[in-house]
Amino acid sequence: MSGPIRNLFLFLFPLLLTSCFGQQKQPTEVIDGESEKPYKELKAKDTPEVRERLAAFNAQEHRLEFSGCEMRYNGKSFFLGDTLEEVEAVLGKHDYNRGIGFSWSHLNLEVFLDDDTKIVSTIYLYLHRVLENVMTPNDKYKLISGVPLNQKMVFKDFLESSNYTFNDIRFSKYNYNFEVKKCNKGGEKLKLYFRSSVPYKVKDAGHIQLRGEFDPQSTNPVDLIVFRYQNEDID
């Protein structure tokens, strides 16, 4: 093979391989326009109690982690924006379909698909709430931004095990929420909603009682956590 022909072959060969076999799948997230690697947000404090919970998590048969833009099950990654088939390649076949969501009862996990694109747009992680007698609460830990959380803990326990503070959290009557600022998809931020009854102090106004200021010392258990990309908050 002559020099010019050989050089042309070496130039074209990688392109032919890419065309024939495709490129390796990249995460759908774009992180601040700088990198396609999934951003990991790890916020756990290094305390004896947190270390004990992490050890219990690592000993579990089923280990779910939600860290920044990346979700992991037993060390394998999946993402919002994946297809159902791509999620099932990591989690296994779903075992319940209630028409609007696909569930893995042993993981207390449900995913919802976008009506138009049929990709995963929302993930529910159930902690206390029971889903149609299919999912029942269990005491297994999940990692949220590296912080162990299970059904026995209230929201304040989660915060005190993390480097988050109430200043990082927005809240309404029914949930706490925060966004992972470095996870950006189509201009929308990744938001986490902790569904929980948010406590407020009560002001006595004669014959009626009015809702007063937020009471950070009296938080309640987390029913479920919602993961989705969006601009507007939900109640």
ABEGO torsion letter per residue (X at the ends): XBAAAAAAAAAAAAAAAAAAAEBBBBBABBBGGABABBBBBBABBBBAAAAAAAAAAAABABBBBBBEABBBBGGBBBBBGBBAAAAAAAAEBBABBAGABBBBAAAGBBBBBBAAAGBBABBBBBAABBBGGABBBBABBBBBGGBBBBAABBAAAAAAABABBAAABBBBAABBBBBBAABBBGGBBBBBBBBBBBBBBBBBBEABBBBBBBBAAABBBBABBBBBBBABBBX
